[in-house]
Amino acid sequence: MVIYQVQVVVQPQIEGEWLDWMKKVHVPDLMATGLIVSSQITKSLDDAHTYYFSYWFHSQEHYQSYVRDHAPRLKAHPIEVFGEKFVASRKLLEVI
């Protein structure tokens, strides 16, 4: 199993609207690909306005299918809605 983790630091003035949109639109769009087993949203207790979105895939092959077939569109959508009011970084982790 692999975990695709996205760390997002969001500007405080849009934080509430952004988080609501992420929960109601973006995460469901990712889940609708059928490639993700489960997802989780966590908020940092150490760094203000920092969130972690974790998406579990059965295999690296499922993750690669996501990257190839869905990621460009799904990465672009939050930028279209919120512009440069957030910064995202990504990691791929393996469950051991």
Legacy VTK file of the C-alpha trace (Angstrom):
# vtk DataFile Version 3.0
C-alpha trace
ASCII
DATASET POLYDATA
POINTS 96 float
0.000 0.000 0.000
1.207 3.516 -0.772
0.133 6.855 0.636
0.135 10.001 -1.441
0.446 12.864 1.027
-0.158 16.486 0.118
0.910 19.202 2.554
-0.892 22.499 2.025
-0.211 25.846 3.654
-3.165 28.134 3.028
-3.517 31.880 3.515
-5.645 32.619 6.588
-8.129 34.886 4.808
-9.421 32.022 2.624
-8.849 29.130 5.023
-12.483 28.442 5.940
-13.801 28.681 2.379
-10.857 26.669 1.041
-11.248 23.864 3.600
-14.985 23.629 2.949
-14.317 23.416 -0.812
-11.623 20.792 -0.318
-13.986 18.624 1.759
-17.026 19.028 -0.504
-15.447 19.183 -3.963
-11.761 18.307 -4.253
-11.459 15.225 -2.057
-14.671 13.699 -3.491
-13.283 14.336 -7.003
-10.130 12.398 -6.113
-12.126 9.587 -4.549
-14.294 9.401 -7.675
-11.285 8.207 -9.692
-11.873 4.783 -8.128
-8.137 4.387 -7.538
-7.989 5.617 -3.949
-8.865 3.225 -1.128
-9.351 5.901 1.542
-8.416 9.451 2.432
-7.814 11.520 5.533
-7.494 15.235 6.248
-5.419 16.373 9.207
-4.453 19.816 10.475
-1.083 20.582 11.971
-1.069 21.537 15.628
2.436 22.979 15.237
2.180 25.035 12.050
-0.749 27.402 11.626
-2.776 27.081 8.431
-1.086 23.798 7.464
-3.070 20.738 6.394
-2.187 17.228 5.295
-4.283 15.279 2.819
-3.443 11.566 2.769
-4.713 9.287 0.013
-4.224 5.510 0.242
-3.662 3.452 -2.913
-3.508 -0.364 -3.077
-0.312 -0.225 -5.109
2.185 2.008 -6.798
0.564 0.956 -10.099
-2.762 2.448 -8.962
-0.930 5.615 -7.946
0.791 5.771 -11.348
-2.617 5.413 -13.046
-3.829 8.341 -10.972
-0.778 10.413 -11.950
-1.148 9.580 -15.636
-4.912 9.823 -16.042
-6.179 12.237 -13.383
-3.502 14.276 -11.589
-3.038 17.110 -14.107
-6.735 18.021 -14.041
-7.123 17.529 -10.294
-3.991 19.524 -9.406
-5.121 22.401 -11.631
-8.636 22.703 -10.199
-7.754 24.229 -6.773
-5.446 26.707 -8.530
-8.298 27.738 -10.834
-10.529 28.344 -7.811
-8.077 29.857 -5.278
-5.146 31.075 -7.352
-1.861 31.365 -5.514
-3.374 31.642 -2.035
-1.957 28.283 -0.985
1.241 26.293 -1.428
1.216 22.511 -1.827
4.017 19.972 -1.601
3.671 16.267 -2.213
5.242 12.995 -1.022
4.743 9.367 -1.854
5.054 7.055 1.150
5.091 3.281 1.469
3.368 1.426 4.278
5.866 -1.025 5.804
LINES 1 97
96 0 1 2 3 4 5 6 7 8 9 10 11 12 13 14 15 16 17 18 19 20 21 22 23 24 25 26 27 28 29 30 31 32 33 34 35 36 37 38 39 40 41 42 43 44 45 46 47 48 49 50 51 52 53 54 55 56 57 58 59 60 61 62 63 64 65 66 67 68 69 70 71 72 73 74 75 76 77 78 79 80 81 82 83 84 85 86 87 88 89 90 91 92 93 94 95
